[in-house]
Amino acid sequence: MLVTPAVNAELRHAVFGADEPLDAAGRRAAERAGAHAAASLRTHTPAYAAPSVRCRQTADALGLAAEPEAELADWDVGRWRGRGLEELAAAEGEAVRAWLTDPAAAPHGGESLLQLRGRVGVWLDGLTGPSGTAGTAGTAGTQSTDGTDSANGTAPAHRVVAVAEPAAVRAAVVHALDLPSAAFWRLDVPPLTRTELTGRAGRWNLRCGIPLTPDP
């Protein structure tokens, strides 16, 4: 299960990689989600969190004893860090266009989309279950949400939960479903939602955009 962090100023204003903490509204939303969903989230072990402040604070609010996981970090956008897309489009329009259209481009000096996809994909495919067999890690792994193996209905439940950056969640979906890299730009993962991947490397199933709290 991949959970996106609560909102902060960086997400509200589409600023790249500033690593801001949760704002007051985001913290309240994370605490509400924790009160509602913490019990079910704790059935997933182990738990991970991307190294950003907002992901670690979200994991804490959800009641997760999350281990840091660098592979779920935000997209490294190099010298664009701390700047907004609108500002960059005005100042470096050609570079932004290349970044949006060529998955191998990294005009900012950081990671290309292909590199982001590869990094997250290595983590996803490397998840291991209790037996140590690759690809046996639960709702971001091999088991279905009812605790049975989605391929044969016999394996014991093993589930993983990770609070991951939105870009990492989108990259995980693209990798898991073997989508064209351009599909990354067509995916939207709102704050405090969960994306469930069940199955195993090479045979993933997807359930996405599930809110952690019921609609008001």
Steps between C-alpha positions, in 0.01 A plus 500: 500500500648833393367803690552858387590763762268770625507835326756772574600831344725324248214287367253788508720724285665236277851572625765239427680320778502769768446242779263715701320360807126448505301820535229532766223373271711209383591402855135506607402288198776249575392474862138440395616234258708342773205487737286337230743269323789429735370162617466364147833648390680332789403158365754568223858431602764608445430873463717746309508874438681713247764719666322835452363685801141483370514123450654435840247730671214331315624156603520614863146640485376169359655314791757319288841400631643561155855424395662757266507393136712715270371328183156659562640853511368779283621549143848654505461813287849633555532877473120537467460409865295759688361660183149487356395362163343829388821689576709240319274495196550875462875492558597169335214413270701280264654303786161446662351382171783250458447376857127453442533320168824300512518242783879488463544878539637655819567866413504585871799275563311255723313182410322435173155343508657173389738513796217575742297212360800267522580596860146444626462187288809340654354557848159367402629186332743438784236474771526167679259304714549286809660221297753739350371435150507808279162655438307369800424829670139575547281784391805642344606139438349161427201459728147619434319718752322198650836341584511236225738480211342660194644228275398181683309603815727300730790711626495658848442874518800729486432867451711811473399863550714792387443875519652603169534819301229551236758477221624169640145362516437600139830343394409180688169472313668558163762236579259247650263508204782531244347819361674736260701752701285782359207359698667642813369845403143370476486369855372696797544385861333739747638555850416243768382232260617145470602312188488122531715270289433130539675212330869471432772639277383466140139438604368793699137603546403857586246673720571871530379830643330356809456767773620418848198673649135482385353793310351761733 
